[in-house]
């Protein structure tokens, strides 16, 4: 579980849309766009890798505790 082809949940803080991105993409790209409102998001790779590690160890449920995103670009 939590391999590159698995999905990680994200919630847009602007419109509230909940969507998911592939883990492999989140590990390599620091920018992505909300599919609903088009807002560009930036996320620090180190922050995501830490959350991914915690999820793999069972200390974080990403589907309950959605990824906290930084300010829009």
Predicted model as a PDB file, atoms N, CA, C, CB and O in Angstrom, pLDDT in the B-factor column:
MODEL        1                                                                  
ATOM      1  N   UNK A   1       0.842  -1.190   0.000  1.00 84.00           N  
ATOM      2  CA  UNK A   1       0.000   0.000   0.000  1.00 84.00           C  
ATOM      3  C   UNK A   1       0.884   1.249   0.000  1.00 84.00           C  
ATOM      4  CB  UNK A   1      -0.956   0.001   1.226  1.00 84.00           C  
ATOM      5  O   UNK A   1       2.012   1.223   0.493  1.00 84.00           O  
ATOM      6  N   UNK A   2       0.365   2.321  -0.549  1.00 94.00           N  
ATOM      7  CA  UNK A   2       1.074   3.590  -0.668  1.00 94.00           C  
ATOM      8  C   UNK A   2       2.269   3.477  -1.610  1.00 94.00           C  
ATOM      9  CB  UNK A   2       1.536   4.066   0.704  1.00 94.00           C  
ATOM     10  O   UNK A   2       3.351   3.989  -1.323  1.00 94.00           O  
ATOM     11  N   UNK A   3       2.059   2.806  -2.727  1.00 95.00           N  
ATOM     12  CA  UNK A   3       3.072   2.714  -3.775  1.00 95.00           C  
ATOM     13  C   UNK A   3       2.836   3.835  -4.783  1.00 95.00           C  
ATOM     14  CB  UNK A   3       3.035   1.316  -4.473  1.00 95.00           C  
ATOM     15  O   UNK A   3       1.840   4.553  -4.691  1.00 95.00           O  
ATOM     16  N   UNK A   4       3.750   3.990  -5.748  1.00 96.00           N  
ATOM     17  CA  UNK A   4       3.677   5.099  -6.702  1.00 96.00           C  
ATOM     18  C   UNK A   4       2.371   5.163  -7.492  1.00 96.00           C  
ATOM     19  CB  UNK A   4       4.817   5.003  -7.658  1.00 96.00           C  
ATOM     20  O   UNK A   4       1.930   6.260  -7.835  1.00 96.00           O  
ATOM     21  N   UNK A   5       1.748   4.051  -7.788  1.00 97.00           N  
ATOM     22  CA  UNK A   5       0.502   4.032  -8.564  1.00 97.00           C  
ATOM     23  C   UNK A   5      -0.748   4.179  -7.699  1.00 97.00           C  
ATOM     24  CB  UNK A   5       0.414   2.748  -9.352  1.00 97.00           C  
ATOM     25  O   UNK A   5      -1.852   4.317  -8.226  1.00 97.00           O  
ATOM     26  N   UNK A   6      -0.586   4.152  -6.377  1.00 96.00           N  
ATOM     27  CA  UNK A   6      -1.722   4.368  -5.478  1.00 96.00           C  
ATOM     28  C   UNK A   6      -2.045   5.855  -5.432  1.00 96.00           C  
ATOM     29  CB  UNK A   6      -1.420   3.826  -4.048  1.00 96.00           C  
ATOM     30  O   UNK A   6      -1.235   6.690  -5.833  1.00 96.00           O  
ATOM     31  N   UNK A   7      -3.230   6.175  -4.942  1.00 95.00           N  
ATOM     32  CA  UNK A   7      -3.674   7.567  -4.893  1.00 95.00           C  
ATOM     33  C   UNK A   7      -3.611   8.133  -3.483  1.00 95.00           C  
ATOM     34  CB  UNK A   7      -5.087   7.685  -5.431  1.00 95.00           C  
ATOM     35  O   UNK A   7      -3.788   7.419  -2.495  1.00 95.00           O  
ATOM     36  N   UNK A   8      -3.354   9.437  -3.417  1.00 93.00           N  
ATOM     37  CA  UNK A   8      -3.277  10.180  -2.154  1.00 93.00           C  
ATOM     38  C   UNK A   8      -4.345  11.273  -2.220  1.00 93.00           C  
ATOM     39  CB  UNK A   8      -1.822  10.794  -1.913  1.00 93.00           C  
ATOM     40  O   UNK A   8      -4.408  12.022  -3.195  1.00 93.00           O  
ATOM     41  N   UNK A   9      -5.182  11.365  -1.188  1.00 92.00           N  
ATOM     42  CA  UNK A   9      -6.274  12.352  -1.212  1.00 92.00           C  
ATOM     43  C   UNK A   9      -5.803  13.771  -0.930  1.00 92.00           C  
ATOM     44  CB  UNK A   9      -7.330  11.972  -0.205  1.00 92.00           C  
ATOM     45  O   UNK A   9      -4.882  13.999  -0.146  1.00 92.00           O  
ATOM     46  N   UNK A  10      -6.451  14.705  -1.580  1.00 89.00           N  
ATOM     47  CA  UNK A  10      -6.149  16.131  -1.426  1.00 89.00           C  
ATOM     48  C   UNK A  10      -7.471  16.892  -1.392  1.00 89.00           C  
ATOM     49  CB  UNK A  10      -5.223  16.654  -2.590  1.00 89.00           C  
ATOM     50  O   UNK A  10      -8.429  16.522  -2.071  1.00 89.00           O  
ATOM     51  N   UNK A  11      -7.512  17.942  -0.605  1.00 88.00           N  
ATOM     52  CA  UNK A  11      -8.699  18.799  -0.557  1.00 88.00           C  
ATOM     53  C   UNK A  11      -8.270  20.220  -0.876  1.00 88.00           C  
ATOM     54  CB  UNK A  11      -9.406  18.726   0.839  1.00 88.00           C  
ATOM     55  O   UNK A  11      -7.373  20.767  -0.234  1.00 88.00           O  
ATOM     56  N   UNK A  12      -8.916  20.814  -1.870  1.00 88.00           N  
ATOM     57  CA  UNK A  12      -8.632  22.190  -2.245  1.00 88.00           C  
ATOM     58  C   UNK A  12      -9.150  23.127  -1.153  1.00 88.00           C  
ATOM     59  CB  UNK A  12      -9.272  22.533  -3.619  1.00 88.00           C  
ATOM     60  O   UNK A  12     -10.320  23.073  -0.776  1.00 88.00           O  
ATOM     61  N   UNK A  13      -8.262  23.982  -0.656  1.00 83.00           N  
ATOM     62  CA  UNK A  13      -8.710  24.892   0.407  1.00 83.00           C  
ATOM     63  C   UNK A  13      -9.514  26.065  -0.132  1.00 83.00           C  
ATOM     64  CB  UNK A  13      -7.517  25.414   1.180  1.00 83.00           C  
ATOM     65  O   UNK A  13     -10.129  26.796   0.644  1.00 83.00           O  
ATOM     66  N   UNK A  14      -9.521  26.261  -1.463  1.00 90.00           N  
ATOM     67  CA  UNK A  14     -10.302  27.356  -2.041  1.00 90.00           C  
ATOM     68  C   UNK A  14     -11.759  26.945  -2.278  1.00 90.00           C  
ATOM     69  CB  UNK A  14      -9.668  27.818  -3.358  1.00 90.00           C  
ATOM     70  O   UNK A  14     -12.682  27.612  -1.811  1.00 90.00           O  
ATOM     71  N   UNK A  15     -11.956  25.842  -3.009  1.00 91.00           N  
ATOM     72  CA  UNK A  15     -13.322  25.444  -3.368  1.00 91.00           C  
ATOM     73  C   UNK A  15     -13.844  24.243  -2.574  1.00 91.00           C  
ATOM     74  CB  UNK A  15     -13.379  25.126  -4.836  1.00 91.00           C  
ATOM     75  O   UNK A  15     -15.036  23.939  -2.622  1.00 91.00           O  
ATOM     76  N   UNK A  16     -12.947  23.555  -1.839  1.00 88.00           N  
ATOM     77  CA  UNK A  16     -13.362  22.415  -1.043  1.00 88.00           C  
ATOM     78  C   UNK A  16     -13.435  21.096  -1.807  1.00 88.00           C  
ATOM     79  CB  UNK A  16     -14.677  22.699  -0.447  1.00 88.00           C  
ATOM     80  O   UNK A  16     -13.799  20.068  -1.237  1.00 88.00           O  
ATOM     81  N   UNK A  17     -13.091  21.121  -3.094  1.00 90.00           N  
ATOM     82  CA  UNK A  17     -13.121  19.902  -3.905  1.00 90.00           C  
ATOM     83  C   UNK A  17     -12.136  18.878  -3.341  1.00 90.00           C  
ATOM     84  CB  UNK A  17     -12.787  20.219  -5.387  1.00 90.00           C  
ATOM     85  O   UNK A  17     -10.989  19.202  -3.033  1.00 90.00           O  
ATOM     86  N   UNK A  18     -12.606  17.644  -3.214  1.00 90.00           N  
ATOM     87  CA  UNK A  18     -11.744  16.552  -2.791  1.00 90.00           C  
ATOM     88  C   UNK A  18     -11.375  15.742  -4.020  1.00 90.00           C  
ATOM     89  CB  UNK A  18     -12.435  15.662  -1.714  1.00 90.00           C  
ATOM     90  O   UNK A  18     -12.249  15.330  -4.783  1.00 90.00           O  
ATOM     91  N   UNK A  19     -10.093  15.513  -4.214  1.00 92.00           N  
ATOM     92  CA  UNK A  19      -9.616  14.743  -5.355  1.00 92.00           C  
ATOM     93  C   UNK A  19      -8.378  13.972  -4.925  1.00 92.00           C  
ATOM     94  CB  UNK A  19      -9.309  15.665  -6.577  1.00 92.00           C  
ATOM     95  O   UNK A  19      -7.925  14.114  -3.789  1.00 92.00           O  
ATOM     96  N   UNK A  20      -7.829  13.161  -5.813  1.00 92.00           N  
ATOM     97  CA  UNK A  20      -6.661  12.363  -5.472  1.00 92.00           C  
ATOM     98  C   UNK A  20      -5.641  12.436  -6.599  1.00 92.00           C  
ATOM     99  CB  UNK A  20      -7.058  10.901  -5.192  1.00 92.00           C  
ATOM    100  O   UNK A  20      -6.000  12.542  -7.771  1.00 92.00           O  
ATOM    101  N   UNK A  21      -4.391  12.378  -6.236  1.00 92.00           N  
ATOM    102  CA  UNK A  21      -3.275  12.367  -7.177  1.00 92.00           C  
ATOM    103  C   UNK A  21      -2.455  11.111  -6.922  1.00 92.00           C  
ATOM    104  CB  UNK A  21      -2.393  13.656  -7.037  1.00 92.00           C  
ATOM    105  O   UNK A  21      -2.406  10.614  -5.796  1.00 92.00           O  
ATOM    106  N   UNK A  22      -1.810  10.596  -7.968  1.00 94.00           N  
ATOM    107  CA  UNK A  22      -0.941   9.433  -7.788  1.00 94.00           C  
ATOM    108  C   UNK A  22       0.249   9.809  -6.910  1.00 94.00           C  
ATOM    109  CB  UNK A  22      -0.458   8.889  -9.157  1.00 94.00           C  
ATOM    110  O   UNK A  22       0.820  10.892  -7.041  1.00 94.00           O  
ATOM    111  N   UNK A  23       0.606   8.903  -6.026  1.00 95.00           N  
ATOM    112  CA  UNK A  23       1.724   9.136  -5.114  1.00 95.00           C  
ATOM    113  C   UNK A  23       3.011   9.405  -5.890  1.00 95.00           C  
ATOM    114  CB  UNK A  23       1.911   7.932  -4.176  1.00 95.00           C  
ATOM    115  O   UNK A  23       3.786  10.289  -5.524  1.00 95.00           O  
ATOM    116  N   UNK A  24       3.237   8.650  -6.952  1.00 95.00           N  
ATOM    117  CA  UNK A  24       4.446   8.863  -7.752  1.00 95.00           C  
ATOM    118  C   UNK A  24       4.545  10.281  -8.281  1.00 95.00           C  
ATOM    119  CB  UNK A  24       4.483   7.891  -8.906  1.00 95.00           C  
ATOM    120  O   UNK A  24       5.633  10.854  -8.318  1.00 95.00           O  
ATOM    121  N   UNK A  25       3.426  10.850  -8.689  1.00 92.00           N  
ATOM    122  CA  UNK A  25       3.411  12.225  -9.169  1.00 92.00           C  
ATOM    123  C   UNK A  25       3.671  13.227  -8.063  1.00 92.00           C  
ATOM    124  CB  UNK A  25       2.095  12.528  -9.822  1.00 92.00           C  
ATOM    125  O   UNK A  25       4.357  14.226  -8.275  1.00 92.00           O  
ATOM    126  N   UNK A  26       3.130  12.969  -6.888  1.00 92.00           N  
ATOM    127  CA  UNK A  26       3.338  13.875  -5.760  1.00 92.00           C  
ATOM    128  C   UNK A  26       4.792  13.831  -5.273  1.00 92.00           C  
ATOM    129  CB  UNK A  26       2.385  13.516  -4.610  1.00 92.00           C  
ATOM    130  O   UNK A  26       5.299  14.810  -4.725  1.00 92.00           O  
ATOM    131  N   UNK A  27       5.450  12.699  -5.476  1.00 91.00           N  
ATOM    132  CA  UNK A  27       6.848  12.569  -5.065  1.00 91.00           C  
ATOM    133  C   UNK A  27       7.780  13.346  -5.983  1.00 91.00           C  
ATOM    134  CB  UNK A  27       7.255  11.105  -5.038  1.00 91.00           C  
ATOM    135  O   UNK A  27       8.858  13.757  -5.556  1.00 91.00           O  
ATOM    136  N   UNK A  28       7.385  13.554  -7.234  1.00 88.00           N  
ATOM    137  CA  UNK A  28       8.289  14.193  -8.194  1.00 88.00           C  
ATOM    138  C   UNK A  28       7.892  15.619  -8.565  1.00 88.00           C  
ATOM    139  CB  UNK A  28       8.357  13.367  -9.438  1.00 88.00           C  
ATOM    140  O   UNK A  28       8.764  16.444  -8.837  1.00 88.00           O  
ATOM    141  N   UNK A  29       6.611  15.921  -8.581  1.00 83.00           N  
ATOM    142  CA  UNK A  29       6.154  17.263  -8.961  1.00 83.00           C  
ATOM    143  C   UNK A  29       5.764  18.043  -7.708  1.00 83.00           C  
ATOM    144  CB  UNK A  29       4.952  17.183  -9.952  1.00 83.00           C  
ATOM    145  O   UNK A  29       5.148  17.501  -6.791  1.00 83.00           O  
ATOM    146  N   UNK A  30       6.128  19.310  -7.685  1.00 81.00           N  
ATOM    147  CA  UNK A  30       5.765  20.131  -6.528  1.00 81.00           C  
ATOM    148  C   UNK A  30       4.575  21.031  -6.822  1.00 81.00           C  
ATOM    149  CB  UNK A  30       6.948  20.974  -6.090  1.00 81.00           C  
ATOM    150  O   UNK A  30       4.094  21.735  -5.934  1.00 81.00           O  
ATOM    151  N   UNK A  31       4.097  21.013  -8.064  1.00 87.00           N  
ATOM    152  CA  UNK A  31       2.939  21.822  -8.441  1.00 87.00           C  
ATOM    153  C   UNK A  31       1.876  20.939  -9.072  1.00 87.00           C  
ATOM    154  CB  UNK A  31       3.347  22.952  -9.412  1.00 87.00           C  
ATOM    155  O   UNK A  31       2.189  20.034  -9.845  1.00 87.00           O  
ATOM    156  N   UNK A  32       0.630  21.201  -8.742  1.00 87.00           N  
ATOM    157  CA  UNK A  32      -0.494  20.564  -9.414  1.00 87.00           C  
ATOM    158  C   UNK A  32      -1.689  21.476  -9.320  1.00 87.00           C  
ATOM    159  CB  UNK A  32      -0.808  19.180  -8.805  1.00 87.00           C  
ATOM    160  O   UNK A  32      -1.652  22.484  -8.615  1.00 87.00           O  
ATOM    161  N   UNK A  33      -2.749  21.134 -10.023  1.00 92.00           N  
ATOM    162  CA  UNK A  33      -3.907  22.021 -10.161  1.00 92.00           C  
ATOM    163  C   UNK A  33      -5.178  21.328  -9.671  1.00 92.00           C  
ATOM    164  CB  UNK A  33      -4.074  22.467 -11.629  1.00 92.00           C  
ATOM    165  O   UNK A  33      -5.369  20.133  -9.898  1.00 92.00           O  
ATOM    166  N   UNK A  34      -6.049  22.089  -8.995  1.00 94.00           N  
ATOM    167  CA  UNK A  34      -7.351  21.572  -8.583  1.00 94.00           C  
ATOM    168  C   UNK A  34      -8.191  21.339  -9.837  1.00 94.00           C  
ATOM    169  CB  UNK A  34      -8.071  22.558  -7.593  1.00 94.00           C  
ATOM    170  O   UNK A  34      -8.329  22.246 -10.657  1.00 94.00           O  
ATOM    171  N   UNK A  35      -8.751  20.147 -10.001  1.00 95.00           N  
ATOM    172  CA  UNK A  35      -9.539  19.883 -11.203  1.00 95.00           C  
ATOM    173  C   UNK A  35     -10.865  20.637 -11.245  1.00 95.00           C  
ATOM    174  CB  UNK A  35      -9.803  18.416 -11.313  1.00 95.00           C  
ATOM    175  O   UNK A  35     -11.477  20.745 -12.307  1.00 95.00           O  
ATOM    176  N   UNK A  36     -11.308  21.151 -10.122  1.00 96.00           N  
ATOM    177  CA  UNK A  36     -12.590  21.845 -10.073  1.00 96.00           C  
ATOM    178  C   UNK A  36     -12.455  23.345 -10.355  1.00 96.00           C  
ATOM    179  CB  UNK A  36     -13.235  21.635  -8.717  1.00 96.00           C  
ATOM    180  O   UNK A  36     -13.118  23.876 -11.246  1.00 96.00           O  
ATOM    181  N   UNK A  37     -11.595  24.021  -9.593  1.00 96.00           N  
ATOM    182  CA  UNK A  37     -11.503  25.475  -9.735  1.00 96.00           C  
ATOM    183  C   UNK A  37     -10.242  25.927 -10.469  1.00 96.00           C  
ATOM    184  CB  UNK A  37     -11.548  26.121  -8.375  1.00 96.00           C  
ATOM    185  O   UNK A  37     -10.129  27.101 -10.822  1.00 96.00           O  
ATOM    186  N   UNK A  38      -9.298  25.024 -10.705  1.00 95.00           N  
ATOM    187  CA  UNK A  38      -8.094  25.365 -11.443  1.00 95.00           C  
ATOM    188  C   UNK A  38      -6.997  26.021 -10.628  1.00 95.00           C  
ATOM    189  CB  UNK A  38      -8.449  26.248 -12.547  1.00 95.00           C  
ATOM    190  O   UNK A  38      -5.984  26.436 -11.191  1.00 95.00           O  
ATOM    191  N   UNK A  39      -7.165  26.126  -9.323  1.00 94.00           N  
ATOM    192  CA  UNK A  39      -6.155  26.750  -8.474  1.00 94.00           C  
ATOM    193  C   UNK A  39      -4.868  25.926  -8.503  1.00 94.00           C  
ATOM    194  CB  UNK A  39      -6.673  26.895  -7.023  1.00 94.00           C  
ATOM    195  O   UNK A  39      -4.913  24.704  -8.358  1.00 94.00           O  
ATOM    196  N   UNK A  40      -3.728  26.582  -8.689  1.00 92.00           N  
ATOM    197  CA  UNK A  40      -2.429  25.902  -8.647  1.00 92.00           C  
ATOM    198  C   UNK A  40      -1.993  25.727  -7.204  1.00 92.00           C  
ATOM    199  CB  UNK A  40      -1.359  26.693  -9.443  1.00 92.00           C  
ATOM    200  O   UNK A  40      -2.072  26.658  -6.403  1.00 92.00           O  
ATOM    201  N   UNK A  41      -1.531  24.523  -6.877  1.00 83.00           N  
ATOM    202  CA  UNK A  41      -1.034  24.217  -5.536  1.00 83.00           C  
ATOM    203  C   UNK A  41       0.447  23.930  -5.590  1.00 83.00           C  
ATOM    204  CB  UNK A  41      -1.788  23.025  -4.927  1.00 83.00           C  
ATOM    205  O   UNK A  41       0.953  23.379  -6.568  1.00 83.00           O  
ATOM    206  N   UNK A  42       1.130  24.304  -4.540  1.00 85.00           N  
ATOM    207  CA  UNK A  42       2.531  23.956  -4.363  1.00 85.00           C  
ATOM    208  C   UNK A  42       2.596  23.144  -3.069  1.00 85.00           C  
ATOM    209  CB  UNK A  42       3.469  25.247  -4.312  1.00 85.00           C  
ATOM    210  O   UNK A  42       1.996  23.521  -2.062  1.00 85.00           O  
ATOM    211  N   UNK A  43       3.321  22.039  -3.104  1.00 81.00           N  
ATOM    212  CA  UNK A  43       3.537  21.302  -1.872  1.00 81.00           C  
ATOM    213  C   UNK A  43       5.003  20.943  -1.750  1.00 81.00           C  
ATOM    214  CB  UNK A  43       2.661  20.041  -1.823  1.00 81.00           C  
ATOM    215  O   UNK A  43       5.613  20.509  -2.728  1.00 81.00           O  
ATOM    216  N   UNK A  44       5.583  21.115  -0.571  1.00 85.00           N  
ATOM    217  CA  UNK A  44       6.985  20.765  -0.355  1.00 85.00           C  
ATOM    218  C   UNK A  44       7.170  19.246  -0.417  1.00 85.00           C  
ATOM    219  CB  UNK A  44       7.478  21.313   1.004  1.00 85.00           C  
ATOM    220  O   UNK A  44       6.447  18.505   0.249  1.00 85.00           O  
ATOM    221  N   UNK A  45       8.127  18.786  -1.208  1.00 88.00           N  
ATOM    222  CA  UNK A  45       8.365  17.352  -1.361  1.00 88.00           C  
ATOM    223  C   UNK A  45       8.719  16.705  -0.026  1.00 88.00           C  
ATOM    224  CB  UNK A  45       9.482  17.105  -2.376  1.00 88.00           C  
ATOM    225  O   UNK A  45       8.222  15.623   0.285  1.00 88.00           O  
ATOM    226  N   UNK A  46       9.563  17.349   0.759  1.00 89.00           N  
ATOM    227  CA  UNK A  46       9.963  16.780   2.044  1.00 89.00           C  
ATOM    228  C   UNK A  46       8.760  16.569   2.962  1.00 89.00           C  
ATOM    229  CB  UNK A  46      10.988  17.685   2.726  1.00 89.00           C  
ATOM    230  O   UNK A  46       8.679  15.554   3.654  1.00 89.00           O  
ATOM    231  N   UNK A  47       7.833  17.515   2.972  1.00 88.00           N  
ATOM    232  CA  UNK A  47       6.635  17.403   3.806  1.00 88.00           C  
ATOM    233  C   UNK A  47       5.797  16.206   3.355  1.00 88.00           C  
ATOM    234  CB  UNK A  47       5.796  18.709   3.743  1.00 88.00           C  
ATOM    235  O   UNK A  47       5.300  15.445   4.185  1.00 88.00           O  
ATOM    236  N   UNK A  48       5.641  16.042   2.044  1.00 90.00           N  
ATOM    237  CA  UNK A  48       4.864  14.918   1.538  1.00 90.00           C  
ATOM    238  C   UNK A  48       5.542  13.588   1.853  1.00 90.00           C  
ATOM    239  CB  UNK A  48       4.655  15.055   0.035  1.00 90.00           C  
ATOM    240  O   UNK A  48       4.872  12.642   2.266  1.00 90.00           O  
ATOM    241  N   UNK A  49       6.856  13.501   1.667  1.00 93.00           N  
ATOM    242  CA  UNK A  49       7.563  12.251   1.940  1.00 93.00           C  
ATOM    243  C   UNK A  49       7.470  11.869   3.413  1.00 93.00           C  
ATOM    244  CB  UNK A  49       9.026  12.370   1.524  1.00 93.00           C  
ATOM    245  O   UNK A  49       7.391  10.684   3.736  1.00 93.00           O  
ATOM    246  N   UNK A  50       7.479  12.844   4.301  1.00 94.00           N  
ATOM    247  CA  UNK A  50       7.306  12.573   5.726  1.00 94.00           C  
ATOM    248  C   UNK A  50       5.903  12.013   5.993  1.00 94.00           C  
ATOM    249  CB  UNK A  50       7.544  13.860   6.558  1.00 94.00           C  
ATOM    250  O   UNK A  50       5.755  11.036   6.728  1.00 94.00           O  
ATOM    251  N   UNK A  51       4.883  12.625   5.400  1.00 92.00           N  
ATOM    252  CA  UNK A  51       3.516  12.141   5.568  1.00 92.00           C  
ATOM    253  C   UNK A  51       3.366  10.735   4.977  1.00 92.00           C  
ATOM    254  CB  UNK A  51       2.516  13.111   4.905  1.00 92.00           C  
ATOM    255  O   UNK A  51       2.685   9.891   5.559  1.00 92.00           O  
ATOM    256  N   UNK A  52       3.984  10.486   3.849  1.00 95.00           N  
ATOM    257  CA  UNK A  52       3.938   9.172   3.217  1.00 95.00           C  
ATOM    258  C   UNK A  52       4.585   8.126   4.114  1.00 95.00           C  
ATOM    259  CB  UNK A  52       4.635   9.205   1.849  1.00 95.00           C  
ATOM    260  O   UNK A  52       4.050   7.028   4.268  1.00 95.00           O  
ATOM    261  N   UNK A  53       5.711   8.447   4.697  1.00 96.00           N  
ATOM    262  CA  UNK A  53       6.393   7.539   5.618  1.00 96.00           C  
ATOM    263  C   UNK A  53       5.508   7.223   6.827  1.00 96.00           C  
ATOM    264  CB  UNK A  53       7.729   8.148   6.081  1.00 96.00           C  
ATOM    265  O   UNK A  53       5.416   6.070   7.247  1.00 96.00           O  
ATOM    266  N   UNK A  54       4.863   8.243   7.383  1.00 95.00           N  
ATOM    267  CA  UNK A  54       3.973   8.037   8.527  1.00 95.00           C  
ATOM    268  C   UNK A  54       2.780   7.167   8.156  1.00 95.00           C  
ATOM    269  CB  UNK A  54       3.488   9.377   9.069  1.00 95.00           C  
ATOM    270  O   UNK A  54       2.339   6.344   8.958  1.00 95.00           O  
ATOM    271  N   UNK A  55       2.253   7.345   6.943  1.00 94.00           N  
ATOM    272  CA  UNK A  55       1.126   6.525   6.491  1.00 94.00           C  
ATOM    273  C   UNK A  55       1.558   5.070   6.330  1.00 94.00           C  
ATOM    274  CB  UNK A  55       0.559   7.064   5.159  1.00 94.00           C  
ATOM    275  O   UNK A  55       0.822   4.158   6.707  1.00 94.00           O  
ATOM    276  N   UNK A  56       2.721   4.856   5.783  1.00 96.00           N  
ATOM    277  CA  UNK A  56       3.227   3.488   5.613  1.00 96.00           C  
ATOM    278  C   UNK A  56       3.448   2.796   6.950  1.00 96.00           C  
ATOM    279  CB  UNK A  56       4.528   3.502   4.823  1.00 96.00           C  
ATOM    280  O   UNK A  56       3.322   1.575   7.046  1.00 96.00           O  
ATOM    281  N   UNK A  57       3.776   3.568   7.981  1.00 95.00           N  
ATOM    282  CA  UNK A  57       3.996   3.007   9.315  1.00 95.00           C  
ATOM    283  C   UNK A  57       2.704   2.924  10.126  1.00 95.00           C  
ATOM    284  CB  UNK A  57       5.020   3.841  10.067  1.00 95.00           C  
ATOM    285  O   UNK A  57       2.725   2.468  11.270  1.00 95.00           O  
ATOM    286  N   UNK A  58       1.581   3.359   9.552  1.00 93.00           N  
ATOM    287  CA  UNK A  58       0.294   3.266  10.227  1.00 93.00           C  
ATOM    288  C   UNK A  58      -0.009   4.388  11.195  1.00 93.00           C  
ATOM    289  CB  UNK A  58       0.220   2.000  10.945  1.00 93.00           C  
ATOM    290  O   UNK A  58      -0.974   4.302  11.954  1.00 93.00           O  
ATOM    291  N   UNK A  59       0.795   5.440  11.185  1.00 92.00           N  
ATOM    292  CA  UNK A  59       0.567   6.564  12.107  1.00 92.00           C  
ATOM    293  C   UNK A  59      -0.280   7.672  11.502  1.00 92.00           C  
ATOM    294  CB  UNK A  59       1.886   7.140  12.549  1.00 92.00           C  
ATOM    295  O   UNK A  59      -0.652   8.613  12.203  1.00 92.00           O  
ATOM    296  N   UNK A  60      -0.594   7.578  10.206  1.00 90.00           N  
ATOM    297  CA  UNK A  60      -1.373   8.604   9.526  1.00 90.00           C  
ATOM    298  C   UNK A  60      -2.346   7.929   8.574  1.00 90.00           C  
ATOM    299  CB  UNK A  60      -0.453   9.597   8.767  1.00 90.00           C  
ATOM    300  O   UNK A  60      -1.962   7.027   7.830  1.00 90.00           O  
ATOM    301  N   UNK A  61      -3.583   8.350   8.589  1.00 90.00           N  
ATOM    302  CA  UNK A  61      -4.576   7.884   7.627  1.00 90.00           C  
ATOM    303  C   UNK A  61      -4.856   9.056   6.693  1.00 90.00           C  
ATOM    304  CB  UNK A  61      -5.900   7.369   8.339  1.00 90.00           C  
ATOM    305  O   UNK A  61      -5.613   9.959   7.049  1.00 90.00           O  
ATOM    306  N   UNK A  62      -4.252   9.056   5.490  1.00 89.00           N  
ATOM    307  CA  UNK A  62      -4.396  10.215   4.613  1.00 89.00           C  
ATOM    308  C   UNK A  62      -5.823  10.427   4.117  1.00 89.00           C  
ATOM    309  CB  UNK A  62      -3.479  10.071   3.437  1.00 89.00           C  
ATOM    310  O   UNK A  62      -6.177  11.539   3.725  1.00 89.00           O  
ATOM    311  N   UNK A  63      -6.640   9.393   4.127  1.00 86.00           N  
ATOM    312  CA  UNK A  63      -8.021   9.550   3.669  1.00 86.00           C  
ATOM    313  C   UNK A  63      -8.868  10.221   4.748  1.00 86.00           C  
ATOM    314  CB  UNK A  63      -8.626   8.183   3.287  1.00 86.00           C  
ATOM    315  O   UNK A  63      -9.950  10.731   4.456  1.00 86.00           O  
ATOM    316  N   UNK A  64      -8.392  10.224   5.974  1.00 82.00           N  
ATOM    317  CA  UNK A  64      -9.078  10.929   7.057  1.00 82.00           C  
ATOM    318  C   UNK A  64      -8.445  12.295   7.278  1.00 82.00           C  
ATOM    319  CB  UNK A  64      -9.038  10.104   8.358  1.00 82.00           C  
ATOM    320  O   UNK A  64      -9.148  13.287   7.473  1.00 82.00           O  
ATOM    321  N   UNK A  65      -7.127  12.345   7.246  1.00 72.00           N  
ATOM    322  CA  UNK A  65      -6.381  13.582   7.497  1.00 72.00           C  
ATOM    323  C   UNK A  65      -5.773  14.054   6.187  1.00 72.00           C  
ATOM    324  CB  UNK A  65      -5.272  13.371   8.581  1.00 72.00           C  
ATOM    325  O   UNK A  65      -4.601  13.794   5.917  1.00 72.00           O  
ATOM    326  N   UNK A  66      -6.559  14.745   5.372  1.00 66.00           N  
ATOM    327  CA  UNK A  66      -6.113  15.130   4.035  1.00 66.00           C  
ATOM    328  C   UNK A  66      -4.874  16.009   4.078  1.00 66.00           C  
ATOM    329  CB  UNK A  66      -7.223  15.850   3.302  1.00 66.00           C  
ATOM    330  O   UNK A  66      -4.658  16.786   5.009  1.00 66.00           O  
ATOM    331  N   UNK A  67      -4.075  15.856   3.037  1.00 52.00           N  
ATOM    332  CA  UNK A  67      -2.831  16.601   2.910  1.00 52.00           C  
ATOM    333  C   UNK A  67      -3.082  18.095   3.088  1.00 52.00           C  
ATOM    334  CB  UNK A  67      -2.177  16.326   1.551  1.00 52.00           C  
ATOM    335  O   UNK A  67      -3.929  18.675   2.408  1.00 52.00           O  
ATOM    336  N   UNK A  68      -2.351  18.703   3.993  1.00 52.00           N  
ATOM    337  CA  UNK A  68      -2.449  20.145   4.191  1.00 52.00           C  
ATOM    338  C   UNK A  68      -1.599  20.820   3.121  1.00 52.00           C  
ATOM    339  CB  UNK A  68      -1.987  20.563   5.633  1.00 52.00           C  
ATOM    340  O   UNK A  68      -0.425  20.492   2.954  1.00 52.00           O  
ATOM    341  N   UNK A  69      -2.178  21.733   2.421  1.00 47.00           N  
ATOM    342  CA  UNK A  69      -1.490  22.368   1.305  1.00 47.00           C  
ATOM    343  C   UNK A  69      -1.052  23.771   1.660  1.00 47.00           C  
ATOM    344  CB  UNK A  69      -2.379  22.398   0.079  1.00 47.00           C  
ATOM    345  O   UNK A  69      -1.673  24.448   2.479  1.00 47.00           O  
ATOM    346  N   UNK A  70       0.025  24.194   1.032  1.00 44.00           N  
ATOM    347  CA  UNK A  70       0.513  25.547   1.266  1.00 44.00           C  
ATOM    348  C   UNK A  70      -0.290  26.558   0.452  1.00 44.00           C  
ATOM    349  CB  UNK A  70       2.004  25.647   0.919  1.00 44.00           C  
ATOM    350  O   UNK A  70      -1.248  26.201  -0.235  1.00 44.00           O  
ATOM    351  N   UNK A  71       0.105  27.785   0.537  1.00 48.00           N  
ATOM    352  CA  UNK A  71      -0.596  28.871  -0.170  1.00 48.00           C  
ATOM    353  C   UNK A  71      -0.561  28.654  -1.671  1.00 48.00           C  
ATOM    354  CB  UNK A  71       0.026  30.232   0.174  1.00 48.00           C  
ATOM    355  O   UNK A  71       0.389  28.070  -2.190  1.00 48.00           O  
ATOM    356  N   UNK A  72      -1.588  29.119  -2.377  1.00 49.00           N  
ATOM    357  CA  UNK A  72      -1.584  29.000  -3.833  1.00 49.00           C  
ATOM    358  C   UNK A  72      -0.508  29.872  -4.449  1.00 49.00           C  
ATOM    359  CB  UNK A  72      -2.947  29.373  -4.404  1.00 49.00           C  
ATOM    360  O   UNK A  72      -0.089  30.877  -3.875  1.00 49.00           O  
ATOM    361  N   UNK A  73      -0.069  29.463  -5.635  1.00 47.00           N  
ATOM    362  CA  UNK A  73       0.942  30.227  -6.366  1.00 47.00           C  
ATOM    363  C   UNK A  73       0.272  31.354  -7.120  1.00 47.00           C  
ATOM    364  CB  UNK A  73       1.735  29.323  -7.336  1.00 47.00           C  
ATOM    365  O   UNK A  73       0.944  32.124  -7.805  1.00 47.00           O  
TER     366      UNK A  73                                                      
ENDMDL                                                                          
END                                                                             
